[in-house]
Amino acid sequence: MTELDLPALGLGTSANDDFEECAETVKAALELGYRHVDTAQMYDNEAAVGEGIRRADVAREDVVVATKVHPDNLAYDDAKRTARESLERLGLDSVDLLYVHWPTSAYDPEGTLRAMDELREAGLCDHVGLSNFTPDLLDEARGILDSPVVAHQVECHPLFPQEELRAYAVEHGHSLVGYSPLGRGEALDDPLLTEIAEKHETSTAAVCLAWAFAQEALVPIPKATGDHVRANFDAQELELDEEDLERIAEYDVRERVIDPDSAAWNR
Ligand SMILES: NC(=O)c1ccc[n+]([C@@H]2O[C@H](COP(=O)([O-])OP(=O)(O)OC[C@H]3O[C@@H](n4cnc5c(N)ncnc54)[C@H](OP(=O)(O)O)[C@@H]3O)[C@@H](O)[C@H]2O)c1
């Protein structure tokens, strides 16, 4: 299997770590039509995500399940051992997509990526993804991996549109999975995005997501609970016009929300 057709929208789950709330959110999302769920060792909710998938009246094989190896677990042996532990927590035989969460801490290109290849060869994941890489680190990883990189996950929203990494994704044929597509809530009060929302009589969150759907290769994964789960799914019906997209492209407000000192782009 070399290609992964990611659905246009995924469900983020970071900070959704109350077991029942997380399981019920995943179940509700899948029953509404979501077919891609994003978790990570770091989120402490893999067991709840797995439970939500089992509770949903949707076949397992219809859902893209993605998890990520914690940066502290990226040494060769630890990556292999903890990926198996993730599957046990999820209650799954394999995940569709296994990411390197951050190229930091125990990340060692040769050892980590050999572990990812071997996990894929052993059938524990169908595909390999990377997250929070720079173009140089992507080049290096692609040169080492036998597996194709099917997804690169980074922060991406109208106030941080990642032009270079989106172009890189299009050039190399992988999806750019956009995390924090609502800027973790910080994009929701932005004056330009609010004005565009008023024009379309919709919410600023819907504008952020519609912007993402309009970009080639970009797959947003908003985290949501309660009514926001449906609202974000329904945002797939909103179409921004050329004027809206141009105003966002030319906007001079640029804001990265997730920016740890250890990030590769700060080194
Ligand atoms: N790879 C990485 O390093 C990385 C880093 C960050 C995030 N991620 C992934 O990306 C996912 C999304 O990013 P994120 O959680 O940082 O931020 P986000 O999705 O941009 O924002 C989530 C926040 O927006 C709220 N929200 C959701 N839908 C809304 C709506 N329609 N109207 C108003 N508010 C709404 C949520 O509240 P409610 O819960 O109340 O709905 C939550 O407070 C994460 O959950 C995780 O899966 C990955």
The ligand as a Tripos MOL2 file, in Angstrom:
@<TRIPOS>MOLECULE
LIG
   48    52     1     0     0
SMALL
NO_CHARGES

@<TRIPOS>ATOM
      1 N1          1.3360   17.2650   15.5890 N.am      1 LIG1
      2 C1          1.3280   18.1610   16.5500 C.2       1 LIG1
      3 O1          2.3760   18.5390   17.1010 O.2       1 LIG1
      4 C2          0.0250   18.7790   16.9650 C.ar      1 LIG1
      5 C3          0.0110   19.9540   17.7190 C.ar      1 LIG1
      6 C4         -1.2250   20.4900   18.0460 C.ar      1 LIG1
      7 C5         -2.3920   19.8580   17.6530 C.ar      1 LIG1
      8 N2         -2.3440   18.6980   16.9410 N.ar      1 LIG1
      9 C6         -3.5770   17.9950   16.4910 C.3       1 LIG1
     10 O2         -4.4330   18.9370   15.8590 O.3       1 LIG1
     11 C7         -5.6800   18.9540   16.5210 C.3       1 LIG1
     12 C8         -6.3130   20.3190   16.4370 C.3       1 LIG1
     13 O3         -5.4840   21.3400   16.9670 O.3       1 LIG1
     14 P1         -5.7310   22.0700   18.3690 P.3       1 LIG1
     15 O4         -6.5020   21.1940   19.2740 O.co2     1 LIG1
     16 O5         -4.4010   22.5630   18.8030 O.co2     1 LIG1
     17 O6         -6.5480   23.3770   17.9840 O.3       1 LIG1
     18 P2         -7.8260   23.7720   17.0960 P.3       1 LIG1
     19 O7         -8.4490   22.5870   16.5010 O.co2     1 LIG1
     20 O8         -7.3880   24.8870   16.2170 O.co2     1 LIG1
     21 O9         -8.7710   24.4280   18.1840 O.3       1 LIG1
     22 C9         -9.4210   23.6750   19.1540 C.3       1 LIG1
     23 C10       -10.2280   24.6360   20.0180 C.3       1 LIG1
     24 O10       -11.2490   25.2430   19.2180 O.3       1 LIG1
     25 C11       -12.5290   24.9610   19.7870 C.3       1 LIG1
     26 N3        -13.4720   24.7570   18.6830 N.ar      1 LIG1
     27 C12       -13.5690   23.6870   17.8700 C.ar      1 LIG1
     28 N4        -14.5340   23.8770   16.9450 N.ar      1 LIG1
     29 C13       -15.0730   25.0930   17.1860 C.ar      1 LIG1
     30 C14       -16.1000   25.8420   16.5700 C.ar      1 LIG1
     31 N5        -16.7710   25.3740   15.5240 N.pl3     1 LIG1
     32 N6        -16.3970   27.0510   17.0960 N.ar      1 LIG1
     33 C15       -15.7030   27.5380   18.1500 C.ar      1 LIG1
     34 N7        -14.7190   26.8800   18.7730 N.ar      1 LIG1
     35 C16       -14.3940   25.6650   18.2880 C.ar      1 LIG1
     36 C17       -12.3380   23.7310   20.6330 C.3       1 LIG1
     37 O11       -13.2560   23.7500   21.7070 O.3       1 LIG1
     38 P3        -14.2890   22.5600   22.0410 P.3       1 LIG1
     39 O12       -13.4900   21.3860   22.4810 O.co2     1 LIG1
     40 O13       -15.1270   23.1680   23.0850 O.co2     1 LIG1
     41 O14       -15.0740   22.2510   20.7930 O.co2     1 LIG1
     42 C18       -10.9220   23.9250   21.1450 C.3       1 LIG1
     43 O15       -10.8910   24.7920   22.2570 O.3       1 LIG1
     44 C19        -5.3170   18.5060   17.9310 C.3       1 LIG1
     45 O16        -6.4450   18.1280   18.6770 O.3       1 LIG1
     46 C20        -4.3670   17.3850   17.6360 C.3       1 LIG1
     47 O17        -5.0740   16.2220   17.2220 O.3       1 LIG1
     48 C21        -1.1450   18.1560   16.5780 C.ar      1 LIG1
@<TRIPOS>BOND
     1     1     2 1
     2     2     3 2
     3     2     4 1
     4     4     5 ar
     5     4    48 ar
     6     5     6 ar
     7     6     7 ar
     8     7     8 ar
     9     8     9 1
    10     8    48 ar
    11     9    10 1
    12     9    46 1
    13    10    11 1
    14    11    12 1
    15    11    44 1
    16    12    13 1
    17    13    14 1
    18    14    15 2
    19    14    16 1
    20    14    17 1
    21    17    18 1
    22    18    19 2
    23    18    20 1
    24    18    21 1
    25    21    22 1
    26    22    23 1
    27    23    24 1
    28    23    42 1
    29    24    25 1
    30    25    26 1
    31    25    36 1
    32    26    27 ar
    33    26    35 ar
    34    27    28 ar
    35    28    29 ar
    36    29    30 ar
    37    29    35 ar
    38    30    31 1
    39    30    32 ar
    40    32    33 ar
    41    33    34 ar
    42    34    35 ar
    43    36    37 1
    44    36    42 1
    45    37    38 1
    46    38    39 2
    47    38    40 1
    48    38    41 1
    49    42    43 1
    50    44    45 1
    51    44    46 1
    52    46    47 1
@<TRIPOS>SUBSTRUCTURE
     1 LIG1         1 GROUP 0 **** ****
